[in-house]
Amino acid sequence: MNNIKLLKQYFQWIIKAKDLHGVHSPFLYNFMKNCLYQDEIKPEFQRIEAVRKQLLNDRKNLSYTDHGAGNRIKSGNENANTPTTRSVAQIAKSSLKPPKTCRLFSRIPAYFDFQNVLEMGTSFGITSSYLACSKSNITIETIEGAPPIAQIARKTFSGLGLTNIKLREGLFDYVLPQLFRENPCFDMVYIDGDHKGESLLRYFNHIAKHIHDGSVVIVDDIRWSVSMHNAWLRIIAENEITLSVDLFDCGLLFFKKGLSKEHYAIKF
């Protein structure tokens, strides 16, 4: 999605976006009050941010195949799948989530007392590390399609002393069937890494069979491209999703019986 369209989307979103006092759902109100807005910088987060800083200053080049949607601005190229060479710093700058967002993703498993999380799109392992630090008894399964990037992620986990992360290399379509045979149900799924709308719909339909009442699915970069946003709109219309939250850059999907089906744009 180009910058002009993105700016238009932002103005449309900000008009509708609500804060804590504009929400009528008790479930969402409590989530916002006790999780979304309860930001905290833990000592372990500072260690992760030190790794981020190193990555942002690493000029070493990596050669790999980009299986995603390519550049956000050039979103018309939705079939990248081409060899590319970029520096670690360039990849880190474009792919790593901001610290504030990473801290939110870490708070969600702690708030709901989740035990197992699936991350689709490891990158250099910064978000994975935040998730792994959310609580003591959590396990993170994460998938990365580019071997050179996965290698750096492993160094990230090793350097931080994180042993509760299992990284699998390969394309999502090949890795997910094997993963779900070993782990048939997940408390939380974070979808990142492939920003094509048709891929998002395919992954969501597969994931929906492997979650439970109470699970949360996070969809990243819901405004990366027109196709991604259209896919997001189709997903939130699904009957099994009882509550959806648009945080502009990403979206949260709640699967919880007993809630009235609602959709909110929430300031964050």
C-alpha positions in Angstrom: 0.0 0.0 0.0 1.6 3.3 -1.0 2.1 6.2 1.4 -0.9 8.2 0.1 -3.3 5.2 0.5 -1.8 4.5 3.9 -2.3 8.0 5.1 -5.9 7.9 3.9 -6.4 4.6 5.8 -4.9 6.2 8.9 -7.3 9.2 8.9 -10.2 6.8 8.4 -9.0 4.6 11.3 -8.3 7.5 13.7 -11.8 8.8 13.3 -13.2 5.5 14.4 -10.6 4.5 17.0 -11.7 4.3 20.6 -9.8 4.5 23.9 -10.6 2.7 27.1 -13.7 4.8 27.8 -15.3 4.2 24.4 -15.5 0.4 24.8 -18.7 -1.3 26.0 -17.5 -4.9 26.0 -16.4 -5.9 29.5 -14.0 -8.5 28.1 -12.3 -6.0 25.9 -12.4 -3.2 28.6 -10.5 -5.5 31.0 -8.1 -6.6 28.3 -7.3 -3.0 27.4 -7.0 -1.8 31.0 -4.9 -4.8 32.3 -2.9 -5.8 29.3 -3.0 -3.4 26.3 -2.3 -0.3 28.3 -0.2 -1.9 31.1 3.2 -1.2 29.5 6.3 -2.2 31.4 10.0 -2.4 30.4 11.5 -5.4 32.1 15.3 -6.0 32.5 15.1 -8.8 30.0 13.6 -6.5 27.4 16.6 -4.2 27.7 18.9 -7.1 26.8 16.7 -7.9 23.7 16.9 -4.2 22.7 20.7 -4.3 22.9 20.6 -7.1 20.3 18.2 -5.1 18.1 20.7 -2.2 18.2 23.5 -4.5 17.1 21.4 -5.8 14.2 20.5 -2.2 13.1 24.2 -1.5 12.8 25.3 -4.7 11.1 26.3 -4.0 7.5 27.0 -7.6 6.6 25.1 -8.7 3.5 22.8 -11.7 3.4 21.8 -13.5 0.2 18.4 -15.2 0.3 15.1 -15.8 -1.5 12.3 -13.5 -0.5 9.1 -15.6 -0.5 6.9 -12.9 0.7 5.3 -9.8 -0.9 8.4 -7.8 -1.2 8.5 -4.1 -0.5 5.5 -2.4 1.2 5.5 0.5 -1.3 6.0 -1.7 -4.3 3.1 -3.9 -3.2 2.1 -4.6 -6.8 4.9 -7.2 -6.8 3.0 -9.8 -4.8 5.1 -12.7 -6.1 8.6 -11.8 -5.1 10.2 -15.3 -4.8 13.4 -13.8 -6.1 17.0 -14.0 -4.9 18.0 -10.8 -3.1 21.0 -9.4 -1.2 20.4 -7.0 1.6 22.4 -6.0 4.7 21.4 -7.2 8.1 20.7 -3.6 9.0 18.3 -3.1 6.1 16.4 -6.2 6.9 16.2 -5.3 10.6 15.0 -1.8 9.8 12.2 -3.1 7.6 11.1 -6.3 9.4 11.5 -5.9 13.1 8.5 -4.7 15.1 8.8 -1.6 17.3 9.7 -2.2 21.0 6.2 -1.0 22.1 4.5 -3.6 19.9 6.9 -6.3 21.0 6.1 -5.6 24.6 2.4 -5.9 23.9 2.9 -9.2 22.2 4.8 -10.4 25.3 2.0 -9.2 27.7 -0.8 -11.1 25.9 0.4 -14.7 26.8 1.0 -13.6 30.4 -2.5 -12.0 30.6 -4.3 -15.0 29.3 -1.9 -17.6 30.9 -1.1 -19.1 27.5 1.3 -22.1 27.4 2.2 -22.4 23.7 2.6 -19.8 20.9 3.2 -20.2 17.2 5.0 -17.4 15.4 4.9 -17.4 11.6 7.9 -15.3 10.5 10.9 -15.3 12.9 13.1 -12.8 11.1 16.1 -12.2 13.4 14.2 -13.4 16.5 13.5 -10.2 18.3 9.7 -10.7 18.6 10.3 -14.4 19.4 12.5 -13.4 22.3 9.9 -11.0 23.7 7.3 -13.8 23.5 9.7 -16.3 25.2 10.1 -13.8 28.1 6.4 -13.4 28.7 6.2 -16.1 31.4 8.3 -18.9 32.7 6.3 -21.9 31.4 5.7 -20.9 27.8 6.9 -22.6 24.6 7.4 -20.7 21.3 7.3 -22.5 18.0 8.6 -20.1 15.2 9.0 -20.6 11.5 11.5 -18.8 9.2 11.8 -19.4 5.5 15.2 -17.8 4.8 18.2 -19.9 6.2 20.6 -17.0 6.6 18.1 -15.1 8.6 17.2 -18.2 10.7 20.9 -18.6 11.5 21.1 -15.1 13.0 17.9 -15.8 14.9 19.5 -18.8 16.5 22.4 -16.6 17.6 19.9 -14.2 19.1 18.3 -16.9 21.1 21.6 -18.4 22.2 23.0 -15.1 23.2 20.0 -14.3 25.3 20.0 -17.7 26.9 16.5 -18.6 25.7 15.9 -22.3 25.6 12.1 -22.3 25.2 12.0 -21.4 21.5 12.0 -24.0 18.7 12.9 -22.6 15.3 11.8 -24.5 12.2 13.2 -23.5 8.8 11.1 -23.7 5.7 8.1 -22.3 3.9 4.9 -22.0 5.9 3.0 -24.3 3.5 5.5 -27.1 4.0 6.3 -26.6 7.7 2.8 -26.1 9.1 1.4 -29.6 8.3 4.3 -31.3 10.2 4.1 -28.8 13.0 0.4 -29.3 13.5 0.9 -33.1 13.6 3.2 -32.6 16.5 1.3 -29.7 18.2 -2.4 -29.9 17.2 -3.6 -26.9 19.2 -2.1 -23.5 20.0 -3.2 -20.8 22.5 -1.9 -18.0 20.4 -0.7 -17.6 16.8 1.2 -14.6 15.4 1.0 -14.4 11.6 3.9 -12.4 10.0 6.4 -12.9 7.3 4.2 -13.4 4.2 2.3 -10.3 3.2 0.2 -11.6 0.4 -3.6 -11.4 1.0 -4.3 -14.8 -0.6 -1.6 -16.4 1.5 -3.1 -14.8 4.7 -6.5 -16.3 3.9 -5.0 -19.7 3.3 -3.0 -19.7 6.5 -5.9 -18.4 8.5 -8.2 -21.2 7.3 -5.5 -23.8 8.2 -4.8 -22.2 11.6 -8.5 -22.0 12.5 -8.5 -25.8 12.8 -5.8 -25.8 15.4 -6.9 -23.3 18.0 -9.4 -23.5 20.9 -12.0 -21.4 22.6 -10.0 -18.6 24.2 -7.2 -18.5 21.6 -5.9 -15.3 20.2 -4.6 -14.8 16.6 -2.5 -11.7 15.8 -2.3 -10.7 12.2 0.6 -8.4 11.4 0.8 -5.6 8.8 -2.9 -5.6 8.0 -2.4 -2.5 5.8 0.8 -3.7 4.1 -1.1 -3.8 0.8 -4.6 -3.6 -0.6 -4.8 -7.4 -0.8 -3.7 -7.7 2.8 -6.3 -5.3 4.1 -9.0 -7.0 2.0 -8.0 -10.3 3.4 -8.2 -8.9 7.0 -11.7 -7.6 6.3 -12.8 -11.0 5.1 -11.3 -12.7 8.1 -13.0 -10.5 10.7 -16.4 -11.3 9.1 -15.9 -15.0 9.9 -18.5 -16.3 12.4 -16.0 -18.0 14.7 -14.3 -14.7 15.5 -16.3 -13.2 18.3 -14.2 -10.1 18.7 -11.7 -8.4 16.4 -9.5 -5.4 17.2 -7.8 -3.1 14.7 -4.6 -1.5 16.1 -3.9 -0.1 12.6 -0.6 -1.8 12.1 -1.8 -5.2 13.3 -5.1 -6.8 14.2 -6.1 -9.1 17.1 -8.7 -11.9 16.7 -10.3 -13.4 19.7 -12.0 -16.8 19.7 -14.2 -16.9 22.8 -17.7 -18.3 23.0 -20.2 -16.2 24.9 -19.1 -12.8 23.4 -21.2 -10.8 21.1 -19.6 -10.5 17.7 -18.0 -7.0 17.6 -15.2 -5.2 15.8 -13.3 -2.2 17.3 -10.6 0.2 16.1 -8.5 0.8 19.2 -5.9 3.5 19.9 -2.6 2.0 21.0 
